[in-house]
Amino acid sequence: MIALLLIVGLRAQEVSTGEINGAKYMLASPEEWQGKLILIAHGYRAEDQPLKADYEIDKRFAQPLIEKGWAIASTSYRRNGWIIEDAILDLKALRDHVSAGKGGVSRCILVGSSMGGLIGTLAAEGAIDNLSGVVAIGAYLGHRETGAYYETLSWKPKAPIIFLTNETELDHPRHYREKAGMAANTALWEVKRPGHCNVSATERYNAVVALDAWIDGTAPEKDKDATVGPPVRKSTAVKKDAGLSGKITFVSAGFGNLSSDLVSADLETLGVKVGDQVLVKSDAGEIVATVALYHSDVGEGHASVYVTPNGWLAIVINGGNAADALKVKKEDSVTISPAPKKEEKKEEEKKAPAPEAAEEKKPE
């Protein structure tokens, strides 16, 4: 186990990492732990990707919960792929590991996204014992291959579930609640923006806090608009050539989606809006991307940049890997500039020397 002490806000926290049954984990614990644990269940990751359990200790989700005395633990699972049952075993093992090391878990909330939302729903139905509640984000409740609803769903949740879901993916949680008889312990919080798990850290935090109060007996609004607008962030971009330069702050495991410290104001400075194209360059690669509301707004294999719910600029290739295309990692720099118009490209081509002429100028 590797452990280090970090100072977050006014409180100290210990971050430890290790491995249980082949699954990597990361655990952030407050200085004064109160027996409360959040388990993070990630979504589907391609089988050929490395196992990762790291998560960001951000200022709008993890940090304020840790300051309230929660420990937060994430597992890579023992392998990648569509692995519902194995993932449940790994989450159980992680909960038991924390409990044994810290003297018992008095309250355990699972926060799951996409496939992790299905895992969380099954956990609320009893697949994980002594679970206090679940926040299921963009929950996909079907089978990956057939699309049919997952065969082991009982539609009888024992622990309360808040489904936190984008406006374009309401079908599965609505169906679950209807089939469960609009169970008193299910709630549907809609986030009014398109996308898959396209919710902000603040929206996740609000759902966890509401679920915690629900467990204590204060039921939340069952059908709610949970949308929180992105924060207005000040630009820290640096001018470079005809564009603005910033740094990569996060690379998603498996998909290579990128988050940066560029912000909405930077797009305004560049004079680009939704539907326009921009050139994204790193020291080792470049791509042309469309300014969009979400990465699914562009076709398969095409790149987009858009403002995330947390107020940062994301760079994503729909069905591809932006990190690989740009050959970047966390802390690397990228520059975004307006893409040359077609007419400009033609002028550049005219100015470029013909291959034969270029060959003639080569020294002997």
N, C-alpha and C positions, 0 to 999 in steps of 0.2 A: 504494500500500500504506500502511496505517495501522499503526503499531506503538507499543506502550507497554510500559513496564517495570512489573511488579507484584511485590510481595513476598508470597510464599506460604510460611508456616511460617518456616524458616530459610534458604530458598533464593530467589533471584531468578528470575523467568521473564519471557520476552518474549511478548506476545500480539500477533499481527499479523492483519490482515484484508485482503482484496483480492478480485479477481475473475479467473477463468480461463475463457475461452471462454463468457462469460455466466453462469458458475456462481460464486456467492459462496463464500468460504472463511474459516475462522478457524483459526489455528494457534497453539498454546501450546507454547513451547519452554523447556526448562530452561536454566539458566546453563551447565551442563556437559553438553552433548548427547553421547550415546554411539552415535549412528547408529540408534537404535531409534525406530520410528514406529508409532503407532496411528492407523488411518483409521476414522472413524465414518461408517457408512452408515445414514441415517435411513429410516423407512418411508414409506408412501404419504401424500401430502398433496394436497388438492384443488387442481385446476388454477387456480382463481381466487384462491388465497392468495399473499401476497408470498413471495419467495425469502428464506430465512433460513439461515445457517450457524452461528449462535451456539449454544454449549453452555455449561453451568454448570461452572465449575471447583470442584467440590465436594470436601469433606474426605474422602470415602470411596471415590471412584473416581479422578477426574482428578488431584487434588492429590498423593496418595501415589505415583501412577505418574510424575508429573512429577518428584517428589523422587527417584525411582529412576533418573532420566535419560531417561525417555521423552518424546518430543514427541507431541502429540495434535492431529490435524487433522480438520476436519469440512467437508463441502461441502453446499451447498444443492441441488446438481445444476443443470443449465442451465435446467430448467423443472420444474414440478410435474406430478403425474399418475402413471400407471403407465408408467414409463420405464426399464425394466431395462437395456437396451443403452446408452442415453445416460448413465445413472448410472454404469455400469462405466467408460465413457470418461472421465467427470469424475473418478472416483476415481483412475484411472490418471494423469490429468493432474496431479492434486493431489500424488500420490506423487512424480511426476517433478519437479514444481516444488520440493518440499521437498528432494529429492535434489540438484537443481542448485544450490539456494541454500545448502545446508549441507555439501556435499561428500560426498554418497553416503548411501544408506540400507542398513544392514547387516541389519536385521531389520524386517519389516513385518507387523503383525497387523491384521486387519480386524474390527471389532465392528459387526455389523449387526442391526437390529431390524425384525421384521415383514417388509415387502417388502425391507428391507435385509438380512434373514436369507437370503432367496432370492439376493440379489445376492452376499452373502458365500459362499454355497454354490457358486454358479457360479464365483466367483473362486477358491475352493479347488480347483475342477475344472480350472482353467487359464485362465479368462477374464482374470485379472490375473496376469501373469508375475512370478516372483520373490516370490511371496507366501508368508510363513512359516507362517501359520495363521489360523483364523477362530473367533470366538465368535459364534454365530448365536442371537439372542434372540427367542423367539416366532416362529421362522421360518415364514412362509407360503410353501410351495413350489408352490402352484398358480397357475393363470392367473386373473387378476382377473375376466374375463368368463365363461369356461367352467367354472372350478373344477377342470379337469383339471390334473394335474401339469405343470409348466412344460416346454414342448417341447424346450428345449435342454439339459435336465439329462442328464448322461452317467451319473450314479450311480457315478462313479469319481473320488473325491476324491484329488488329488495332495498337498494340504497337510492337516494335521490340523484337524478341526472339533470344537469342543465345542458341542453344542446345549443351550442353557440355556432351559428351557421350563416354563411353568406346568402344573400337574396337569391342567388342562382342555384343553390343546392338545398332547397328546403324539402324536397320530396321524401328523402329517407327519414329524417327526424319526424316529419308530419305523419308518415305511414306508421312509424314505430308508436307514436303516441296514440294514434287511432286504434291500432291493433291491441295496444295495452289498455284500451278502454279509457283513454285520456287519464291515465293513472295520476293519482294525486301527487306522486313523487317524480313527475317529469315536467320540465319546463322547456320552452323553445324561445331562445333569444336570437332574434334576427339582426344580422349586420347588413345594413343597406348599402352594400357595394358588391360588385361582381367578384368572382374568383373562387378558389379552393383554399380553405384555411387562410383566407386573406383578411385576418383580423389583427388588431394591434395588441401590443403588450398591455395597454391600459384596459382594453376590452376583456382580455384574458384575466387580468387582475380583478376587475369588477365582478366577473363571474365566480371566481374563487371566493372572494369575500362574501358574496351573496349566498353561495353554497354553504359556507362555514356558518353563516347566521341561520340558514335553513336547518342545518343539522341541530342547531341549538333551539329550534322551535319557531323561528321567524321565517315564514314562507315568503319567497320572492314573488314578484309579478310573473305569472306563468307564461304569458305571451307578451314579449316585450321587444321594443326597438332598442337594441343595445349598442347602436352605432355611436362611436366617439370620433369626431373629426381629427385628422392628423394634426399634430402640433406644428405651429409655425416656427421653423428653425432658421437661424441666421446662417448665411453662407460663410464658409471658411475656404472656398475654392481659390485656387491660384490661377491667374491668367497664363495661358501657354499657347503660343501661336494664335490660331483663330478660335481657340476654345478655352475651356475651364478644366483645371486638373484637380482631382481629389484622390482619396485613398480607398482601397477595398477594406471594408471593416468586417465582412463575414462571407464565408463560402459555404453553401449548404452541402452537407454530406450526401454523396451519391448523385445529386443532380447538377452540381456546379453552378447553381444560381448565386448571383453576387449582390451583396449590399454594399453601398458606398457611403461616404460622408458628404456627398453632393446632395443638394436639396432642391425643392420646388423653385425657389428664387433663382437658382442657377439656370433653369430652363428659361425662365422669363428674361434673364440677362442675355442669353443666347438668342432670344427672339424665336424660340420654337414652341409649338403647341401640339396638342394631341392630333395625331395623323401625320405630322412632319417626320422627316428622317434625320438622324444624326449619325455622325461617325464617332465610334468609340475606339480609342487607340490605347495600347499599352506599349511597353518597351519591346514586346516580342510579338504582338499581333494586333489586328484591327477587325472590326465588324461594322456593318451598317445596320442600324436598329431603328425601329419605328417608335415614336413617342406614343404610349398607349395608356389606358386605364388599368390594364392587367395583361399578363403575358399571353393569356388565351385569346386575346383580341387579334393576334396575328397568326398566320398560318403555321403549320407544322414545319419545323426547321428554320423558322425566321426569328430574328432577334427583336427584343423590345426593351425600352427603358420606361419606367413608370415610378410614380411616387408611392411608396408603401404606406400602410396605415400608420406607421411610426414616424412618417415624415422624411424618410431618406429615399434616395434614388436607387432603384434596383435595376440590374442588368441581367436579362434572362433570355435564353434561347428556348423557344417552345419545342419540347421534345429533344433538345440538345444540351450541350454543356458549355456555358459561357466561360467558365474558368479555363477549360481546355482550349477553347477557341482563342482566348486572349493570352493564354499561358501566364495566368496570374495566380497569386495566393494572397492571403490576408496581409495587409500593410503595403501591398504593391500599389503603384500609382496608375490611374487611368485618366485620359483626357477625352472630354466630349465636346464636339463642335458640330455646327450645322453641316449636313452632308451636302457635297457639291450638287448643284442642279444638273440635269442632263445636258443643258446647253453648255454649262461650264466644263463638263467632262469632255464634250466634243472639242471645245477650244483647246483643252489641255492635250487631247490626242493630236490635234493639228500641230501644236507646237513641238510635240515629241519627235525626235529624229526617226526616220524610217530605219528599219533593221539593217538594210544594206548600207545606209550612210553611217550608222553607228559602227558597223563592222569595218568600214573603210578608215575610220578614225582611230582604230586600235593600233597601238605601237607594234612594230615588228618584234 
